Each structure stands twice: as structure tokens, then as C-alpha cells.
């Protein structure tokens, strides 16, 4: 019995045991894994970065379109996503062996850090300029 198998019963209820260590997302797609695209998407190692791109793409589109305006940005959630992106970028660069999944994870988290870091900066600069305007009016 491996160390992982010994820890699983203590960490998770028995319902989740079949999912631990199983990289296949959908068992119904296994017969179709003869096609490379299906095999790629049905792997948790490859689809996790694909799903995480939405956390980077949506704010990036917002920056480019100007919506939502800087007044409506939530600095706390942007800062939390930027910190998450920074931590997971570091982790994805450290894990061994490196493969396309770990590189994709590093790329998506780097983008997550940059986009949400920029939104955090925009929100912080706006709040600072708003406070400066209030001080100069007095």
C-alpha cells in the first residue's frame, strides 16, 4: 500500500476515493479517446488549465473594453486572484517532471497574476486619487 493510499481514507470520505489519483474526467468519453483531442480534454492535467483560463480571459477582456469601469472593480478579489496566480506560477515551475500540463499551468497562472495584479493596481490608484482629491478640497 502506497503512502497516498494510506492517507486517503483519513482525509476524504469513501465517496471520493474513486476520484483520487484518477486523471480521467468523464468515464463515458474513454471509448472516444482514440481521438487525440478527446484524450487531451478528458485528462484532468490538461483540462484544469483550460478551465482556469476563464479567470484570466474575463478580466483581460474587461481591461481592453473598459468595462467594468475602475470604480466598480473589487480590489480584494483582484488582489486574491493575483496572489493565487503568483503562488501557483511558482509551484508550476518547481514541480517535476515538467510536461505540457505543468507548463500550461504556469502560463495560465502567470497571466492570472498579471491581469489581476493590473486590476488591483488600477483600483488602488483610483482610490488613492479619490482620497487625494478629498484632501485638496478641504
C-alpha positions in Angstrom: 0.0 0.0 0.0 1.5 3.4 -1.0 1.7 6.4 1.2 -1.1 8.1 -0.7 -3.5 5.2 -0.3 -2.8 5.2 3.4 -3.6 8.9 3.8 -6.7 9.0 1.6 -9.1 7.2 4.0 -8.3 9.7 6.7 -8.5 12.8 4.5 -11.6 12.1 2.4 -14.9 10.2 2.8 -15.1 6.9 1.0 -17.4 8.5 -1.7 -14.4 10.4 -3.1 -11.8 7.6 -3.1 -12.6 6.6 -6.7 -11.6 10.1 -7.9 -8.2 10.4 -6.1 -5.4 9.6 -8.5 -7.7 9.2 -11.4 -6.8 11.7 -14.2 -9.9 10.8 -16.3 -12.6 13.4 -16.1 -15.5 11.6 -17.8 -15.6 7.8 -18.0 -18.2 8.0 -20.8 -15.5 9.6 -23.1 -13.0 6.8 -22.6 -14.1 4.9 -25.7 -13.6 8.0 -27.7 -10.0 8.6 -26.5 -8.7 7.2 -29.8 -9.1 10.7 -31.0 -6.3 12.9 -29.7 -8.5 15.9 -28.9 -10.9 13.9 -26.7 -8.0 12.3 -24.9 -6.4 15.7 -24.3 -9.6 17.3 -23.0 -10.6 14.3 -20.9 -7.4 14.5 -18.8 -7.5 16.5 -15.6 -3.9 17.5 -16.1 -4.7 19.3 -19.4 -8.3 20.5 -18.8 -7.6 22.2 -15.5 -5.5 25.0 -17.2 -8.2 25.2 -19.9 -10.9 25.9 -17.3 -8.7 28.3 -15.3 -8.2 30.5 -18.4 -11.6 32.0 -17.7 -10.2 33.6 -14.6 -7.7 35.4 -16.8 -9.6 36.0 -20.0 -12.6 37.7 -18.5 -10.6 40.4 -16.6 -8.4 40.9 -19.7 -11.4 41.5 -21.9 -12.7 43.9 -19.2 -9.4 45.8 -19.3 -9.4 46.0 -23.0 -13.1 47.1 -23.3 -13.1 49.4 -20.3 -16.0 47.6 -18.6 -16.4 47.4 -15.7 -15.0 50.9 -15.0 -12.4 51.2 -12.4 -14.9 52.4 -9.8 -16.7 49.1 -10.0 -13.6 46.9 -9.6 -13.3 44.8 -6.5 -9.8 45.3 -5.2 -10.0 42.4 -2.7 -11.0 39.8 -5.2 -8.4 41.0 -7.8 -5.7 41.0 -5.1 -6.6 37.5 -4.0 -6.6 36.2 -7.6 -3.3 37.9 -8.3 -1.8 36.3 -5.1 -3.2 32.9 -6.2 -1.7 33.3 -9.6 1.7 34.2 -8.2 1.8 31.2 -5.8 0.7 28.7 -8.4 3.0 30.0 -11.1 5.9 29.4 -8.7 4.6 25.9 -7.9 4.1 25.0 -11.5 7.7 26.0 -12.3 9.0 23.9 -9.4 7.1 20.6 -9.9 9.0 17.7 -11.6 8.8 16.3 -14.1 7.9 19.2 -16.3 5.4 18.4 -19.1 3.0 20.3 -21.2 0.4 20.3 -18.4 2.7 21.9 -15.9 3.9 24.5 -18.4 0.3 25.3 -19.3 -0.5 25.6 -15.6 2.5 28.0 -15.2 1.3 30.1 -18.2 -2.3 30.4 -17.1 -1.3 31.3 -13.6 1.2 33.9 -14.8 -1.5 35.5 -16.9 -3.8 35.3 -13.9 -1.2 37.2 -11.8 -0.5 39.8 -14.4 -4.1 40.6 -15.3 -5.5 40.7 -11.8 -2.4 42.5 -10.5 -3.0 45.2 -13.0 -6.7 45.4 -11.9 -5.5 45.6 -8.3 -3.1 48.5 -9.2 -5.9 50.3 -11.2 -8.3 50.1 -8.2 -5.6 51.1 -5.7 -4.5 54.1 -7.9 -8.2 55.2 -8.3 -8.9 55.0 -4.6 -5.6 56.9 -3.9 -6.5 59.7 -6.3 -10.0 59.9 -4.9 -8.6 60.4 -1.4 -6.1 63.0 -2.7 -9.0 64.9 -4.3 -10.9 64.9 -1.0 -7.8 66.2 0.9 -7.2 69.0 -1.6 -10.9 70.1 -1.4 -10.6 70.7 2.4 
